[in-house]
Amino acid sequence: MCKMLLTSFMAFPSTNNCNTSRCLSVSSLLHSLSPPCQSYVSPDFSADRGWLHLEARYNNEALETGSLWAGYNFSVGKKLVLNATPMVGGGQL
């Protein structure tokens, strides 16, 4: 009998007092999945600098595939703030 197990590890970017668009924020996320009778890991890496968002994923859309994503970070509102990042990307099957 096989059991499903999901484990996630997140490396948060270091917090510094940099509030300019020249700062680079980098983070990573590693999922360890164990669906019935098969195990694999799914790492995600992302970087933000000002309006630019870059992301790389592996085993996310399908097993043994990678994808690259680019997006535009923006924020609207003062009292109630909405942060969004529309992205486009492509991958290799």
PyMOL commands that set and color helices and strands:
alter all, ss='L'
color gray80, all
select strands_A, chain A and resi 5-11+25-34+40-49+52-58+66-72+74-76+82-84+87-92
alter strands_A, ss='S'
color yellow, strands_A
deselect
rebuild
show_as cartoon
